[in-house]
């Protein structure tokens, strides 16, 4: 595998950032020979916020990062849903004909990205689901 082919964007939801679930997935990707491009970095947050403040589409930053990678791996919400942002990242990789993998507990499963992206929640439904997750965690 070339260096670009080894670079894998890890599409996952903000509610998994900084969690054991995120770390297990990162470890699995690395165990499978990938160098992970994780959107959960201060640099990515700064770039996202800068676009948002200028009134531009902040997801454009992550789409550009996906395009520089050789593959994409994604993880669903624990509920099984896929949020709008992750769906957009999957679609970007699929349109660039990149290999796409679903991260399961102990395996990376190759998938058809367009079919998966088509199942993603709308932006409004994603926001509502994120709110539900955050509220449930606050009461734990």
Backbone as JSON, one array per atom type, in Angstrom:
{
  "sequence": "XXXXXXXXXXXXXXXXXXXXXXXXXXXXXXXXXXXXXXXXXXXXXXXXXXXXXXXXXXXXXXXXXXXXXXXXXXXXXXXXXXXXXXXXXXXXXXXXXXXXXXXXXXXXXXXXXXXXXXXXXXXXXXXXXXXXXXXXXXXX",
  "N": [[0.83, -1.18, 0.0], [0.5, 2.22, -0.82], [1.6, 5.34, 0.7], [-0.51, 7.2, 0.56], [-2.69, 5.48, 0.15], [-2.68, 4.19, 2.58], [-3.53, 6.16, 4.28], [-6.27, 6.87, 6.11], [-9.39, 8.26, 6.49], [-11.26, 8.78, 9.39], [-14.47, 8.72, 9.85], [-16.71, 9.77, 12.16], [-19.05, 10.39, 14.84], [-19.48, 13.43, 16.72], [-20.23, 12.95, 19.32], [-18.84, 10.73, 20.0], [-16.27, 11.54, 20.22], [-13.24, 11.58, 21.97], [-13.82, 9.37, 23.53], [-13.8, 5.99, 24.92], [-14.79, 4.29, 23.0], [-14.16, 5.61, 20.6], [-11.35, 5.44, 20.8], [-10.91, 2.65, 20.73], [-11.72, 2.13, 18.11], [-9.87, 3.66, 16.64], [-7.54, 2.27, 17.33], [-8.14, -0.22, 16.13], [-8.17, 0.48, 13.41], [-5.48, 1.23, 13.05], [-4.24, -1.21, 13.67], [-4.94, -2.57, 11.42], [-3.28, -1.59, 9.53], [-3.58, 1.07, 8.75], [-2.9, 4.6, 8.6], [-4.3, 6.97, 10.53], [-6.51, 9.58, 9.78], [-7.89, 11.69, 11.8], [-10.8, 13.44, 12.46], [-11.17, 14.61, 14.89], [-9.45, 16.76, 16.06], [-7.68, 19.62, 17.35], [-6.87, 21.33, 15.26], [-8.57, 20.71, 13.13], [-10.99, 21.5, 14.27], [-10.61, 24.28, 14.53], [-10.42, 25.0, 11.8], [-12.98, 24.24, 10.93], [-14.64, 25.93, 12.51], [-13.78, 28.43, 11.56], [-14.7, 28.48, 8.89], [-17.43, 28.34, 9.41], [-17.89, 30.73, 10.82], [-17.43, 32.53, 8.78], [-19.66, 32.21, 7.32], [-19.69, 30.18, 5.53], [-19.94, 26.79, 4.25], [-19.17, 24.67, 6.75], [-18.63, 21.95, 6.62], [-17.25, 21.6, 4.32], [-14.54, 21.72, 4.82], [-13.98, 19.21, 6.01], [-14.73, 17.51, 3.93], [-12.72, 18.11, 2.09], [-10.53, 17.1, 3.47], [-11.18, 14.38, 3.49], [-10.91, 13.87, 0.75], [-8.13, 13.93, 0.4], [-7.28, 11.59, 1.44], [-6.71, 8.0, 1.2], [-8.63, 6.15, 1.79], [-11.71, 5.53, 3.57], [-13.06, 5.09, 6.76], [-15.9, 4.44, 8.73], [-18.05, 5.03, 11.55], [-21.07, 4.17, 13.03], [-23.65, 5.85, 14.97], [-24.19, 4.63, 18.3], [-26.78, 3.8, 18.34], [-27.22, 2.87, 15.83], [-27.84, 4.54, 13.77], [-26.76, 6.84, 11.17], [-25.29, 9.93, 11.13], [-25.87, 13.13, 9.51], [-23.48, 14.55, 8.8], [-21.43, 12.58, 8.86], [-22.55, 10.95, 6.93], [-22.28, 12.63, 4.69], [-19.51, 12.73, 4.48], [-18.97, 10.05, 3.89], [-20.27, 9.86, 1.4], [-18.69, 11.64, -0.09], [-16.24, 10.26, -0.17], [-17.09, 7.97, -1.54], [-17.86, 9.0, -4.03], [-15.39, 9.67, -4.96], [-14.38, 7.22, -5.47], [-13.12, 5.77, -3.41], [-11.98, 3.17, -1.19], [-14.28, 2.05, 1.26], [-15.0, 1.47, 4.62], [-16.9, -0.05, 7.19], [-16.67, 0.41, 10.61], [-16.77, -2.0, 12.92], [-17.24, -3.68, 16.09], [-14.93, -5.39, 16.25], [-13.87, -5.52, 13.73], [-13.22, -4.44, 10.34], [-15.4, -3.71, 7.84], [-15.84, -3.94, 4.43], [-17.87, -1.75, 2.48], [-20.59, -0.58, 0.35], [-20.41, 2.62, -0.38], [-22.22, 4.65, -1.38], [-24.77, 3.49, -1.08], [-24.83, 3.27, 1.71], [-24.49, 5.97, 2.49], [-26.88, 7.01, 1.59], [-28.63, 6.29, 3.58], [-28.3, 7.99, 5.67], [-29.21, 10.21, 8.35], [-31.21, 13.22, 8.19], [-30.06, 16.65, 8.44], [-31.5, 18.04, 10.45], [-32.68, 15.87, 11.84], [-30.35, 14.63, 12.69], [-29.29, 16.56, 14.44], [-31.29, 16.49, 16.4], [-30.98, 13.87, 17.31], [-28.36, 13.95, 18.33], [-28.8, 15.72, 20.43], [-30.5, 14.15, 22.04], [-28.7, 12.1, 22.77], [-26.77, 13.55, 24.21], [-28.34, 14.55, 26.31], [-29.13, 12.15, 27.54], [-26.64, 11.24, 28.45], [-26.05, 13.19, 30.29], [-27.71, 12.61, 32.38], [-26.72, 10.3, 33.36]],
  "CA": [[0.0, 0.0, 0.0], [1.22, 3.49, -0.83], [1.31, 6.17, 1.86], [-1.86, 7.75, 0.42], [-3.65, 4.39, 0.35], [-2.69, 3.88, 4.01], [-4.16, 7.25, 5.01], [-7.7, 6.57, 6.2], [-10.21, 9.22, 7.24], [-12.17, 8.1, 10.31], [-15.72, 9.47, 9.99], [-17.48, 9.37, 13.33], [-19.86, 11.47, 15.37], [-18.84, 14.22, 17.78], [-20.55, 12.37, 20.63], [-17.86, 9.68, 20.27], [-14.95, 12.15, 20.37], [-12.64, 11.48, 23.29], [-14.38, 8.24, 24.29], [-13.16, 4.68, 24.75], [-15.28, 3.76, 21.72], [-13.32, 6.21, 19.57], [-10.0, 4.9, 20.9], [-10.93, 1.26, 20.23], [-11.8, 2.19, 16.65], [-8.57, 4.13, 16.15], [-6.61, 1.14, 17.49], [-8.48, -1.22, 15.12], [-7.7, 0.98, 12.11], [-4.01, 1.14, 13.03], [-3.9, -2.64, 13.62], [-5.18, -3.0, 10.04], [-2.27, -0.98, 8.65], [-3.9, 2.44, 8.34], [-2.56, 5.81, 9.32], [-5.63, 7.54, 10.67], [-6.81, 11.02, 9.75], [-8.99, 11.81, 12.75], [-11.33, 14.8, 12.47], [-11.17, 15.07, 16.27], [-8.2, 17.44, 16.41], [-7.86, 21.08, 17.48], [-6.69, 21.97, 13.95], [-9.81, 20.54, 12.37], [-12.02, 22.32, 14.92], [-10.34, 25.66, 14.15], [-10.79, 25.15, 10.38], [-14.45, 24.13, 10.88], [-15.22, 27.15, 13.07], [-13.45, 29.57, 10.69], [-15.66, 28.46, 7.78], [-18.76, 28.62, 9.97], [-17.93, 32.16, 11.14], [-17.5, 33.28, 7.51], [-20.94, 31.91, 6.67], [-19.48, 29.14, 4.52], [-20.27, 25.43, 4.68], [-18.02, 24.16, 7.5], [-18.33, 20.57, 6.24], [-16.33, 21.63, 3.17], [-13.2, 21.4, 5.32], [-13.84, 17.76, 6.18], [-14.78, 16.91, 2.59], [-11.38, 18.27, 1.52], [-9.64, 16.16, 4.17], [-11.53, 13.05, 2.97], [-10.36, 13.74, -0.61], [-6.68, 13.71, 0.41], [-7.02, 10.26, 1.98], [-6.87, 6.89, 0.27], [-9.75, 5.31, 2.21], [-12.53, 6.09, 4.64], [-13.74, 4.17, 7.68], [-16.91, 5.19, 9.47], [-18.71, 4.36, 12.66], [-22.44, 4.63, 13.26], [-24.05, 6.08, 16.35], [-24.47, 3.34, 18.96], [-28.17, 3.46, 18.01], [-27.24, 2.3, 14.49], [-28.04, 5.6, 12.78], [-25.61, 7.58, 10.64], [-25.62, 11.34, 11.08], [-25.75, 13.82, 8.23], [-22.08, 14.88, 8.5], [-20.74, 11.33, 8.52], [-23.09, 10.54, 5.63], [-21.68, 13.48, 3.66], [-18.12, 12.29, 4.33], [-19.03, 8.76, 3.18], [-20.62, 10.15, 0.0], [-17.51, 12.25, -0.7], [-15.28, 9.17, -0.45], [-17.67, 7.08, -2.55], [-17.8, 9.68, -5.33], [-13.98, 9.62, -5.35], [-14.07, 5.79, -5.64], [-12.21, 5.3, -2.36], [-12.51, 2.06, -0.39], [-15.01, 2.49, 2.44], [-15.15, 0.39, 5.6], [-17.64, 0.21, 8.41], [-15.96, -0.03, 11.8], [-17.58, -2.74, 13.88], [-16.49, -3.87, 17.34], [-13.61, -6.01, 16.1], [-13.62, -5.75, 12.31], [-13.5, -3.44, 9.32], [-16.2, -4.38, 6.83], [-16.0, -3.13, 3.22], [-19.27, -1.47, 2.16], [-20.91, 0.3, -0.77], [-20.57, 3.92, 0.25], [-23.42, 5.38, -1.79], [-25.93, 2.87, -0.41], [-24.77, 3.63, 3.13], [-24.72, 7.42, 2.61], [-28.3, 7.26, 1.34], [-29.4, 5.98, 4.79], [-27.97, 8.96, 6.72], [-30.25, 11.1, 8.85], [-31.17, 14.61, 7.74], [-29.36, 17.53, 9.39], [-32.38, 18.28, 11.6], [-32.79, 14.62, 12.61], [-29.05, 14.42, 13.33], [-29.22, 17.47, 15.59], [-32.2, 15.98, 17.43], [-30.38, 12.66, 17.87], [-27.23, 14.39, 19.15], [-29.38, 16.29, 21.66], [-30.95, 13.01, 22.85], [-27.52, 11.42, 23.31], [-26.17, 14.42, 25.23], [-29.24, 14.58, 27.47], [-29.04, 10.85, 28.22], [-25.35, 11.18, 29.15], [-26.08, 14.14, 31.4], [-28.46, 12.0, 33.48], [-26.05, 9.05, 33.8]],
  "C": [[0.88, 1.25, 0.0], [0.85, 4.29, 0.43], [-0.1, 6.75, 1.78], [-2.91, 6.67, 0.67], [-3.77, 4.03, 1.83], [-3.38, 4.94, 4.84], [-5.67, 7.08, 4.95], [-8.4, 7.61, 7.07], [-11.18, 8.43, 8.12], [-13.39, 8.98, 10.58], [-16.51, 8.92, 11.18], [-18.12, 10.61, 13.95], [-19.2, 12.15, 16.57], [-19.13, 13.65, 19.17], [-19.63, 11.19, 20.97], [-16.45, 10.25, 20.46], [-14.47, 12.01, 21.83], [-13.14, 10.32, 24.15], [-13.54, 6.97, 24.08], [-13.56, 4.06, 23.41], [-14.43, 4.32, 20.57], [-11.93, 5.58, 19.6], [-9.92, 3.46, 20.4], [-10.95, 1.23, 18.7], [-10.48, 2.65, 16.04], [-7.54, 3.0, 16.22], [-6.86, 0.08, 16.41], [-7.98, -0.79, 13.74], [-6.18, 0.86, 12.0], [-3.55, -0.32, 12.97], [-4.08, -3.2, 12.21], [-4.31, -2.26, 9.03], [-2.55, 0.44, 8.2], [-3.23, 3.48, 9.22], [-3.85, 6.61, 9.35], [-5.62, 9.06, 10.6], [-8.07, 11.19, 10.59], [-9.51, 13.25, 12.73], [-11.35, 15.43, 13.87], [-9.8, 15.63, 16.66], [-8.48, 18.93, 16.57], [-7.75, 21.79, 16.13], [-7.96, 21.88, 13.11], [-10.94, 21.39, 12.97], [-11.85, 23.8, 14.54], [-10.78, 25.91, 12.7], [-12.31, 25.13, 10.22], [-15.09, 25.44, 11.35], [-14.96, 28.37, 12.18], [-14.42, 29.63, 9.5], [-17.06, 28.84, 8.26], [-18.91, 30.12, 10.24], [-18.0, 33.02, 9.87], [-18.8, 33.02, 6.75], [-20.81, 30.89, 5.56], [-19.85, 27.78, 5.1], [-19.07, 24.84, 5.43], [-17.66, 22.71, 7.16], [-17.37, 20.5, 5.05], [-14.91, 21.31, 3.61], [-13.01, 19.89, 5.4], [-13.92, 17.01, 4.85], [-13.41, 17.0, 1.92], [-10.4, 17.3, 2.17], [-9.91, 14.73, 3.67], [-10.87, 12.84, 1.6], [-8.86, 13.48, -0.62], [-6.3, 12.32, 0.93], [-7.26, 9.18, 0.93], [-8.05, 5.99, 0.58], [-10.54, 6.06, 3.27], [-13.09, 4.94, 5.45], [-14.74, 5.0, 8.46], [-17.49, 4.33, 10.58], [-20.08, 5.0, 12.85], [-22.58, 5.12, 14.71], [-24.27, 4.71, 16.99], [-25.89, 2.87, 18.67], [-28.3, 2.8, 16.64], [-27.45, 3.33, 13.39], [-26.7, 6.17, 12.31], [-26.06, 9.03, 10.53], [-25.32, 11.95, 9.72], [-24.29, 14.1, 7.85], [-21.28, 13.66, 8.1], [-21.24, 10.83, 7.17], [-22.48, 11.33, 4.48], [-20.23, 13.06, 3.42], [-18.06, 10.96, 3.58], [-19.31, 9.0, 1.69], [-19.42, 10.74, -0.74], [-16.5, 11.18, -1.08], [-15.8, 8.27, -1.56], [-17.58, 7.71, -3.94], [-16.37, 9.76, -5.86], [-13.48, 8.19, -5.53], [-13.04, 5.28, -4.63], [-12.82, 4.07, -1.68], [-13.14, 2.61, 0.89], [-15.28, 1.28, 3.33], [-16.04, 0.85, 6.75], [-16.84, -0.38, 9.57], [-16.97, -0.71, 12.72], [-16.72, -2.98, 15.13], [-15.07, -4.41, 17.14], [-13.25, -6.27, 14.64], [-13.9, -4.5, 11.49], [-14.2, -4.15, 8.18], [-16.32, -3.48, 5.6], [-17.49, -2.97, 2.88], [-19.37, -0.63, 0.9], [-21.27, 1.66, -0.18], [-21.84, 4.67, -0.12], [-24.65, 4.8, -1.11], [-25.98, 3.25, 1.06], [-25.1, 5.12, 3.31], [-26.2, 7.76, 2.44], [-29.16, 6.99, 2.58], [-29.17, 7.01, 5.9], [-29.18, 9.81, 7.1], [-30.14, 12.48, 8.19], [-30.4, 15.43, 8.78], [-30.23, 17.75, 10.63], [-32.52, 17.03, 12.46], [-31.47, 14.3, 13.32], [-28.93, 15.3, 14.57], [-30.1, 16.97, 16.73], [-31.6, 14.74, 18.1], [-29.19, 13.01, 18.76], [-27.73, 14.95, 20.47], [-29.84, 15.17, 22.6], [-29.77, 12.32, 23.52], [-26.91, 12.25, 24.44], [-27.04, 14.48, 26.48], [-29.18, 13.28, 28.25], [-27.73, 10.74, 29.0], [-25.34, 12.08, 30.37], [-26.81, 13.56, 32.62], [-27.82, 10.72, 34.0], [-25.28, 9.26, 35.07]]
}
